[in-house]
Amino acid sequence: MEFPALAERTGGFRHGAPHTVTIGADTARILFLRSAGPDDPDSALWVLDLAAGAERLVADGPIDAYAADRDARVVAFARAGELFRADLVAGTVTAVPAAGPVHDPRPAPTGRDIGYVTDPDGAATLRVVGPDGDRLLAGEPGNAWREHGGTISWGMPGTGAAEFGRTRGWWWSPEGTQILAVRTARTASLHLLDLDDGWVDVHWDRETYPHLAQVRWESGGPLITVLRRMQQHGLVLSVDPRTGETQVHAELADARWVEPVPGTPRHLPDGRVLVGGELAHDGFDARCLFADGSLLTPPGLYVRRVAGTLPRDGGPAGSPDLVVEGSLGDPAVREVFRVRTAVGGGGPEVTRIAGLTGRDGVVVGGDVLVAGAQVWRGDERVAVLRSSAAALPYRPEPVLERVTDRRLPAAVLYPSGFVAGSRLPVLLTLGAGPGHQQVRADVHAAENREWQERQWWADAGFAVVSIDPRGTPGVAPSFEKAVHRRLADVCLNDLADALHALLGKHPDLDLSRVALRGHGLGGWLAALAVLRRPEDFHRAVARDPVIDWTGLPAPIAERYLGDRADAADVYAHHNLRFAGASDAVLLVGAELPGCPSVPAATLTEELAFLSGHATEVTRK
């Protein structure tokens, strides 16, 4: 049986489920996207009137993204390159004339004007349309960097931004009178643009700190995080919106690399600046939150993301609680916590929000929290966003473990109805590879399609094993960064050690038949395992694998392997072209001399290869 075609490589299990939620600051309306059902990938825009508890269709799809003003009264979205403005109070949707195909439209917090980008793949320009008409705010179409022969873009994230989790390239000021925009030429720079045509540059040492990792402008002035090229040192800067001058609020430093916390930096209501950082001294090994240097989270809480703030019952108005996604003790469990921001005796104060997981996609606004489809106000669930997603086909029941003296997270998934006593070949799933967690306890979450696919593989006759080697987030900073400049050796050693440790608890694992599969960096690791350690790993399918690390974006390659200019031996050690050849490695979407390769393969064809059967897949 082929894995359901709808779900394969498409995320089809999420079709029909609400997603991309926005809560208005006045909490009167909740916006979200949802398609008609499992057979419809095109999402439409919906609104929930929280007081009435009624949903209403705002605009038909396909709508991939939208943005709202502060109170979710005005929404802007693009469809087929055309700009639309939805007035949720009046209940109208209007096409807005714009100069060229529209990308990333966003209304001002006041709802008066809408900014948007044109020509995102070329010389992108930033424009504003409103009651006074449509006009160019920033752009240099046709201009090139003479020394590089490239175009200049405004309002786009810029090269390497996605590697830091930054997906945007421009931001409205809270008053809707200015725009903070990225200008990308050889490097990224920031500029403050007034709607009345004044502008200033944002000043920092861009030669020393070329990576613009984080930008946030929700209250006060903008906050940015900038990193050195090797990412071992960074600065959290506040920006004066009048002059563009910056002030250092915090320094981030690590001998391997700095890992900023998503959702930070941000201004707290009392004026302090919240920063994510790490404690790595005096016996501490933690990923924490600080407010102007004061520690807010206990060392045992691994902070993954700051979702927002909620008012604290009985607390001062200027000191709300943070809503934080993180792991407390078990890296496989991602939960949601309230963290006290008020400084007081007794140290950090953290309270688990019962029943919620970070995989629910937590969104916060005012005193309302949305987790997945559930809408909460305080301790009361006040609404549920309707879902028409298909029921999940499988109910996986993996056995979660911690193995070896390094306490590596691991999971073993058996075929449905498996009876102990039969030796099973092992399939080691690597997913997207280093930096991506495989062992997660939320096995029945609709968005966690990986466990659904793993159960299909298990029912095809494998004991499916997932292992989080060092280099995976969720355990501790030292665990995550132990792979610096030696990623291949550390990961392969951990995978092999974990398999042998699991055998003591799971004697039905046949370690003489170990197959691997992964994509991207996971595909690279799967292929490398068979080429470098054929005594431990025996067959692999690598989808779109990374062959040569020098072809990766610099922020990713240099984070793990260091400076390309002085680490040629390290890069060569991680290059698949120098790892050998084997007919036991199938590459899908890539080629490597001495290994079979195909441009595409179904899961059934992968199964045949990994099971050791000769098929036509290797001869296409």
Salt bridges, closest charged atoms under 4 A:
ASP26 OD2 - ARG29 NH2 3.28
ASP26 OD2 - ARG73 NH2 3.89
GLU55 OE1 - ARG34 NH2 2.91
GLU55 OE1 - ARG386 NE 3.95
ASP104 OD1 - ARG106 NE 3.00
ASP113 OD1 - ARG112 NH1 3.02
ASP132 OD2 - ARG112 NH2 3.08
ASP134 OD1 - ARG127 NE 2.80
GLU140 OE2 - ARG183 NE 2.83
ASP197 OD1 - ARG135 NH1 3.02
ASP201 OD1 - HIS191 ND1 2.64
GLU207 OE2 - ARG186 NH2 3.88
GLU218 OE2 - ARG216 NH1 2.77
GLU218 OE1 - ARG266 NH1 3.88
ASP240 OD2 - ARG242 NH2 3.09
GLU245 OE2 - HIS203 NE2 3.64
GLU251 OE1 - HIS233 NE2 2.74
ASP254 OD1 - ARG256 NE 2.90
ASP254 OD2 - LYS481 NZ 3.49
ASP270 OD2 - ARG272 NE 2.81
GLU278 OE1 - LYS481 NZ 2.85
ASP282 OD2 - HIS281 ND1 3.16
ASP321 OD1 - ARG312 NH1 2.90
ASP321 OD2 - ARG338 NE 3.06
GLU325 OE2 - ARG305 NH1 2.54
GLU325 OE1 - ARG334 NH2 2.90
GLU335 OE2 - ARG352 NE 2.70
GLU349 OE2 - ARG312 NH2 2.50
GLU349 OE1 - ARG340 NH1 3.35
ASP367 OD1 - ARG377 NE 3.24
GLU397 OE2 - HIS444 NE2 3.58
GLU401 OE1 - LYS505 NZ 3.36
GLU401 OE2 - HIS506 NE2 2.93
ASP405 OD1 - ARG406 NH1 3.56
ASP442 OD2 - ARG359 NE 3.86
ASP442 OD1 - ARG440 NE 3.66
GLU447 OE1 - ARG14 NH1 3.77
GLU450 OE1 - ARG440 NH2 3.88
GLU453 OE1 - ARG449 NH1 3.32
GLU453 OE2 - ARG517 NH1 2.81
ASP489 OD1 - HIS573 NE2 3.06
ASP494 OD1 - ARG406 NE 2.87
ASP494 OD2 - ARG470 NE 2.88
ASP497 OD2 - ARG406 NH2 2.74
ASP510 OD1 - ARG423 NH2 3.84
ASP510 OD2 - ARG513 NE 2.80
GLU535 OE2 - ARG533 NE 3.38
ASP536 OD1 - HIS500 NE2 3.60
ASP536 OD2 - ARG533 NH2 3.08
GLU558 OE2 - ARG229 NH2 2.47
ASP563 OD1 - ARG229 NH2 3.29
GLU605 OE2 - LYS620 NZ 2.58
GLU606 OE2 - ARG9 NH2 3.82
GLU606 OE1 - ARG517 NE 2.81
GLU606 OE2 - ARG543 NE 2.41
GLU616 OE2 - ARG619 NH2 2.91
